[in-house]
């Protein structure tokens, strides 16, 4: 069963906040970066477990794959984690804990974090621009689930 995309965003936010607490070189998670992480998480979930991580469409925007609902929630914000805040809000922590307890979801999110979490938003954007699902979709159109799944099965899980 698919999970709420905002819970997935919160998972990445909480992980980023923890990383920033332990390493001065970690940058705050940006809206642009989380969009790419969502795309990679969806692709790996589709390829590995033959189901969607979340039900929201992924669109082929100018700067790479994006989820409009996430963009709308964080509109006008570049960074979506405030390191200077006194911890993370309880809802974000609850979402992180919930998703960590779901075996397949946890495996996918931790894999994406490990493989792509240290890359910048610009690096991730350039990567997605060189990948078939984004390249073969008209700008602002929905990137098909089948295209994402086929690409990740052939190119990402095959590595």
C-alpha positions in Angstrom: 0.0 0.0 0.0 1.3 3.4 -1.0 2.2 6.0 1.6 1.5 9.7 1.8 4.2 11.6 -0.2 4.5 14.2 2.6 5.5 11.4 5.1 8.3 10.4 2.6 9.4 14.1 2.5 9.4 14.2 6.3 11.5 11.0 6.4 14.1 12.8 4.3 13.8 16.0 6.4 14.3 14.2 9.7 17.3 12.2 8.2 18.8 15.4 6.9 18.3 17.2 10.3 20.1 14.4 12.1 22.9 14.4 9.5 23.4 18.2 10.0 23.6 17.7 13.8 26.5 15.3 13.3 28.4 16.8 10.4 29.0 20.5 9.8 29.5 19.9 6.1 25.9 18.6 5.5 23.7 21.2 3.8 20.0 21.7 4.6 17.7 19.7 2.4 16.2 21.8 -0.4 12.8 21.5 -2.1 14.6 20.8 -5.4 16.8 18.0 -3.9 13.9 16.2 -2.2 12.0 16.2 -5.5 14.8 14.2 -7.0 15.1 11.9 -4.0 11.3 11.2 -4.3 11.8 10.2 -8.0 14.7 7.8 -7.1 12.7 6.4 -4.2 9.6 5.8 -6.5 11.8 4.2 -9.2 13.5 1.9 -6.8 10.2 0.9 -5.1 8.7 0.1 -8.5 11.7 -1.8 -9.8 12.4 -3.8 -6.6 8.9 -4.4 -5.2 6.6 -3.8 -8.3 4.5 -1.2 -6.5 4.4 2.5 -6.0 5.9 4.1 -2.9 3.4 7.0 -3.2 0.4 7.6 -5.5 1.3 11.2 -6.6 2.3 11.8 -10.2 5.9 12.7 -10.9 6.1 15.5 -13.5 8.9 16.3 -16.0 9.7 19.9 -14.9 12.5 22.1 -16.3 14.8 21.2 -13.4 14.0 17.5 -13.4 11.3 15.3 -11.9 8.9 17.0 -9.4 5.8 16.3 -7.4 3.5 19.3 -7.6 1.8 18.6 -4.2 5.2 18.8 -2.5 6.1 21.9 -4.5 2.8 23.6 -3.4 3.4 22.7 0.2 6.9 24.3 0.2 6.3 27.0 -2.3 8.6 30.0 -1.8 11.0 27.9 0.4 14.4 26.8 -0.9 15.5 24.9 2.3 12.9 22.7 3.9 14.9 21.8 7.0 15.7 24.5 9.6 18.9 23.6 11.4 18.4 26.5 13.8 15.1 25.2 14.9 14.9 23.5 18.3 14.6 20.0 16.8 12.1 18.7 14.2 8.3 19.0 14.6 6.7 15.9 16.2 4.7 15.1 13.1 7.9 14.8 11.0 9.4 12.5 13.6 6.3 10.4 13.8 6.3 10.0 10.0 10.0 9.1 10.0 9.4 6.4 12.7 6.4 5.0 11.0 8.2 4.6 7.6 11.3 3.2 9.3 9.0 0.4 10.7 7.7 -0.6 7.2 10.3 -3.1 5.9 10.1 -2.5 2.1 9.7 1.3 2.5 12.6 1.5 5.0 14.9 -0.5 2.7 14.0 1.8 -0.3 14.4 5.1 1.6 17.6 4.1 3.3 19.0 2.8 0.0 18.1 6.1 -1.7 19.6 8.1 1.1 22.8 6.1 1.0 23.1 6.2 -2.8 22.0 9.8 -3.5 21.8 11.7 -0.2 25.3 13.1 -0.4 24.7 14.6 -3.9 23.7 18.2 -4.3 20.4 19.2 -5.9 22.2 20.3 -9.0 24.1 17.0 -9.3 20.8 15.1 -9.0 19.1 17.4 -11.5 21.9 16.7 -14.0 21.6 13.0 -13.4 17.8 13.0 -14.0 18.3 15.0 -17.1 20.5 12.2 -18.5 17.9 9.5 -17.7 15.2 8.2 -20.1 12.1 8.8 -18.0 12.7 12.6 -17.9 14.2 12.8 -21.4 11.3 11.0 -23.0 8.6 13.1 -21.4 7.3 16.4 -22.6 8.0 19.3 -20.1 5.3 19.6 -17.4 3.8 16.2 -18.4 3.5 13.2 -16.1 6.4 10.8 -16.3 4.7 7.4 -16.8 5.0 4.9 -14.0 5.8 2.2 -16.6 8.7 4.3 -18.0 10.1 4.9 -14.5 9.8 1.2 -13.6 11.4 0.0 -16.8 14.3 2.4 -16.5 15.0 1.5 -12.9 14.8 -2.2 -13.5 17.2 -2.0 -16.5 19.6 0.7 -15.4 19.6 1.1 -11.6 18.9 -2.3 -10.1 21.1 -4.0 -12.8 24.1 -2.1 -11.4 
